[in-house]
């Protein structure tokens, strides 16, 4: 059970404070937490911390998560399950996001009354009551204060929800960041469903180009603004296979290693037609999670061909990087950033880049190469020259060698691939089987997105 | 009692679960348990709560045990990590007599744990990594084929990287050692010095098993000539030479040149130790030490000076010609000019040792240069699953066992105090029936002829005197499993008005405790508890100041209940 729950801003200001059991002293606990957090030695984890008074641990545990710059902290005296508590905290974060529109310092401080009301319903005397949006909406009276009015500028940006699904119909990126219950006043608000297939890709490529590790973590996320009770059917690619041995359809198929579903998903049509049936509550929901490792059906999105010239005598280091994008020609990668750690003491950088929109700079002992947009099938290159005076080699090695100095690399890439899933999983259709009583057809937005979690290339 | 859902059935069950009458009736209780398990309408919090609650239930038969396991099986597939881990813990504890079932459960949990390890939530990832380490202590090969999942990415926070390095270090085996070492080697040049050092220490740990490859990597790292790397590598070498003497030759070849890149106390000590002990194999050892002797005046760390004295004396014994002069200078400085008493004493000690003659000094100083009998990575004792099953899915693995011990120790009696009497609350997970016994135990002093006085304060001296003067009135052996938690023990005894005179600390072998109590007639009961590590029994000897059998018997039964209760609480 939880003794207290509080939310701190990234600077440590308490935004929300709630004591559930009255067994622990006052508000200064939040301050204590922040002091401990900032004063923590580097090798200790901040996830769980214990309070100390006068050199004695008094056995109060702080457990927190960081979510969009905020600290959500729970304190407890009991030796409870860390998994459940962390899950609860992230669930609370999602709930707050659902009810307040989005979760950030501004929305929380604008909706303090709503947040307290919500916390009252979710937790009682430190025990979880319910976290289902459906149940909670019966009890919540306060309206969320929404900050941002709809703005045309949002149309151009590509957010997680609401993207360039079709050229003619573009959901504003703010559409998904509105509270689930704001429609109480004006019922004419659009019925919308956002379905996202999001994959995180972690890759490790050896210096000789061979693939050491590929790992895809996928999620199907749903954010629904439909009135509850409407049933929904999500059709996945029919060649979707689970496990190493299953075979479906002809051709390569789409294979994942493990799948887990949200408990509300009904799987009676999954075996035969790969259809997920569910009655989503309003708000955000992770319908399905899946993992895939070592065996990717499509080629990797990026290959890097580095060549390094290292002149030990003069301390001159020349790095030539060629980046090839192996996506299909119609797709593109956005916000590509290459991060290359350099040997200590690099002083100057001169660069020759293949196109003007790119940018390269030195920072924190590493080279950052930014490529805002990379078209599929294209090839980009950059030539970087640096001086490393603090790394003098032993005398007699005056000739340039291709051996890279220690401390260089590995390079890591971060990027986003809109409209692309690395596993190949696609949502075939999204059908709402019982038409909600509303006046208009609900809008359905389906998006596919991959982004890098760690894309590392050794040099 | 937490909220489990809104249905009436649930409410009814909730009441039933808390009702002591139903708890006392095994058959009814069992039925309730079965119905609880079958409840489908629980959300994940309710499920986690039920699983936690079921920890207190002990099935009567093997058949019932497997029934329950089968019924609960679906929880292991839940999409919520909390439920899966709760179920895993329950399975591990219920199946404590079936190691193969436990192994099966751990295999099934592997998937969810690995998913949590690569989860987007860093905090969840951290908790999962800590549990992975816990499992690896018992099943070293468990995650070996998934080693790639534990490679760090540069954007991860520091604490996760450190955990991952630890995990990598523990799951290394013949197949993946090459890849793991290559990965770790990449970390050694990380921008963060702390992380780089952690990676080097990890390589040092792996070197205990795969010496040659690791020593080569470490030697290459020396070529970087960076202070923070060199100092850690030299420290690793020192530990390694002590544990694996076969790598001495390679280490000695790598050492020359290091002294220029070491500035901190730890690194200097390690280097000087190596030069002293293995100086006969390092050609320039005397000259490196000479540099240290030259600069001894500006040396800030007394520990380095002490190490230097010992090392130079050792080297003098093996290479007298080169060292005699500077040893003289060093001794002169330490004895005449040094202000730190410890260093001065060490100097004087060395001087007197030399006065006793070279042979004598050799005999004393030239101790063994390595101790390979210390543990190797592979034959580290594998801890049985049962030793940590109760800690699974709690904060213990997240803090780490050692830190947890400190935390719970420092919490002290003032926190334990109020908790112990109401063990019927949800906090502890002991079985239910012994707790009822405990209540009986508390009632007993009132009902029987025995009435122990609450504030009997005996001094240790008085106790000792009385103890020696009396004969053993009663001796008995009680069953006992595992270690003793002195704090809990003491608190429990206080509840029944038995005073603790002295007690060994936790984990001592053999474990002893001396207790005293006084009844309302002034009769003293002095007790010795003796726990031998081998036998799972506690030997109880009681001495009584007035020989009265009936009070002795009731005293024994009080003591027996307390010991039985505590023993059951822990197991």
Interface residues (C-beta under 8 A of the other chain):
Chain A: X1 X42 X43 X44 X45 X46 X47 X48 X50 X52 X55 X56 X57 X58 X59 X61 X63 X64 X65 X66 X77 X78 X79 X80 X81 X82 X83 X84 X85 X86 X87 X88 X89 X90 X124 X127 X128 X129 X130 X131 X132 X135 X200 X202 X204 X212 X213 X215 X217 X258 X260 X261 X262 X263 X286 X289 X291 X293 X339 X341 X344 X364 X365 X366 X406 X407 X409 X410 X412 X414 X453 X454 X456 X458
Chain B: X2 X3 X6 X43 X44 X45 X48 X49 X52 X77 X78 X79 X80 X81 X82 X83 X84 X85 X86 X111 X112 X114 X115 X116 X118 X119 X120 X121 X122 X123 X124 X126 X127 X128 X148 X149 X151 X153 X154 X155 X156 X158 X159 X160 X162 X163 X179 X186 X189 X190 X191 X194 X198 X220 X221 X223 X224 X226 X393 X394 X395 X396 X398 X399 X406 X407 X408 X410 X411 X412 X415 X426 X427
